[in-house]
Amino acid sequence: MAKRLSKVMTSTFLFIFFFSTYVTAEEAPSFSQSLSPSSLGLEREKLSHFHFYFHDIVSGPKPSAVRVAQAAITNTSSTGFGMVMMMDDALTVLPERSSKLVGRAQGIYSSASQSEIGSLMVFNFVFLEGKYNGSTLSVLGRNKVLSAVREMPIVGGSGVFRFARGYAQARTHAYDNKTGYALVEYNVYVLHY
């Protein structure tokens, strides 16, 4: 009888324990939920192409990119390894600096290779024109500066570019070795809603 009572008590205890765990789990508030894309107004994905020029000015009275950090070996490194630059570069329709401003490239680039001139690029294209005004595209990738064409991923965006993904192709249009001024042509291909 004691064994049977013990088994009943054990079974009852296990039932209450598992039931209370189940009820507690069911009643606990959740921090996530599944949504349908249409509930956020995401109807049809489209592919957009953007073409503009990036003006990186590192010297003179109004630089658009400044060195904010460096490693102990940066100045003796053939690649500038360890240098970190903060930028707020103009994006224009045509190569001339006086051309129409359509946005800014804001973020950081740093010399990330000890064997070749290659930068880690972490920045946003911040658009200032038309329906894209206030929207951004985020770039995170490697820029092998001396290559004719460099490709970097678009990893996201904001505003009209929520859920964006794609890539940016960069081509050096002009470079002044004396001043460090770089004019880079960008073609950006992005999927977005």
Solvent accessible surface area in square Angstrom, and as a share of the most:
residue,aa,sasa,rsa
1,M,191,0.85
2,A,81,0.63
3,K,166,0.70
4,R,174,0.64
5,L,101,0.50
6,S,62,0.40
7,K,143,0.61
8,V,79,0.46
9,M,121,0.54
10,T,74,0.43
11,S,69,0.44
12,T,65,0.38
13,F,131,0.55
14,L,82,0.41
15,F,138,0.57
16,I,100,0.51
17,F,105,0.44
18,F,125,0.52
19,F,114,0.47
20,S,53,0.34
21,T,69,0.40
22,Y,136,0.52
23,V,45,0.26
24,T,88,0.51
25,A,70,0.54
26,E,115,0.51
27,E,129,0.58
28,A,57,0.44
29,P,133,0.83
30,S,89,0.58
31,F,205,0.85
32,S,73,0.47
33,Q,145,0.64
34,S,113,0.73
35,L,105,0.52
36,S,58,0.38
37,P,78,0.49
38,S,66,0.43
39,S,72,0.46
40,L,106,0.53
41,G,54,0.52
42,L,25,0.12
43,E,134,0.60
44,R,187,0.68
45,E,57,0.26
46,K,82,0.35
47,L,117,0.58
48,S,18,0.12
49,H,95,0.42
50,F,25,0.10
51,H,79,0.35
52,F,4,0.02
53,Y,18,0.07
54,F,7,0.03
55,H,2,0.01
56,D,11,0.06
57,I,33,0.17
58,V,53,0.31
59,S,50,0.32
60,G,53,0.51
61,P,139,0.88
62,K,173,0.73
63,P,54,0.34
64,S,20,0.13
65,A,1,0.01
66,V,71,0.41
67,R,115,0.42
68,V,83,0.48
69,A,49,0.38
70,Q,86,0.38
71,A,41,0.32
72,A,110,0.85
73,I,86,0.44
74,T,4,0.03
75,N,111,0.57
76,T,123,0.72
77,S,29,0.19
78,S,109,0.70
79,T,16,0.09
80,G,18,0.17
81,F,54,0.22
82,G,21,0.20
83,M,40,0.18
84,V,39,0.23
85,M,15,0.06
86,M,84,0.37
87,M,5,0.02
88,D,59,0.31
89,D,0,0.00
90,A,22,0.17
91,L,0,0.00
92,T,3,0.01
93,V,62,0.36
94,L,100,0.50
95,P,33,0.21
96,E,98,0.44
97,R,139,0.51
98,S,111,0.71
99,S,19,0.12
100,K,116,0.49
101,L,74,0.37
102,V,20,0.12
103,G,0,0.00
104,R,61,0.22
105,A,0,0.00
106,Q,72,0.32
107,G,15,0.15
108,I,65,0.33
109,Y,28,0.11
110,S,16,0.11
111,S,10,0.06
112,A,57,0.45
113,S,16,0.10
114,Q,128,0.57
115,S,103,0.67
116,E,60,0.27
117,I,75,0.38
118,G,2,0.02
119,S,12,0.08
120,L,77,0.38
121,M,8,0.04
122,V,64,0.37
123,F,7,0.03
124,N,56,0.29
125,F,0,0.00
126,V,30,0.17
127,F,8,0.03
128,L,73,0.37
129,E,69,0.31
130,G,57,0.55
131,K,147,0.62
132,Y,49,0.19
133,N,96,0.49
134,G,55,0.53
135,S,4,0.03
136,T,25,0.15
137,L,0,0.00
138,S,32,0.20
139,V,2,0.01
140,L,84,0.42
141,G,12,0.11
142,R,126,0.46
143,N,11,0.05
144,K,83,0.35
145,V,53,0.30
146,L,141,0.70
147,S,34,0.22
148,A,86,0.67
149,V,63,0.36
150,R,10,0.04
151,E,108,0.49
152,M,0,0.00
153,P,59,0.37
154,I,5,0.03
155,V,84,0.48
156,G,15,0.15
157,G,27,0.26
158,S,46,0.30
159,G,33,0.32
160,V,61,0.35
161,F,0,0.00
162,R,156,0.57
163,F,114,0.48
164,A,5,0.04
165,R,118,0.43
166,G,26,0.25
167,Y,80,0.30
168,A,0,0.00
169,Q,39,0.17
170,A,0,0.00
171,R,87,0.32
172,T,62,0.36
173,H,94,0.42
174,A,45,0.35
175,Y,126,0.48
176,D,58,0.30
177,N,134,0.69
178,K,188,0.80
179,T,59,0.34
180,G,16,0.15
181,Y,34,0.13
182,A,17,0.13
183,L,10,0.05
184,V,13,0.07
185,E,34,0.15
186,Y,2,0.01
187,N,19,0.10
188,V,0,0.00
189,Y,63,0.24
190,V,0,0.00
191,L,59,0.29
192,H,4,0.02
193,Y,74,0.28
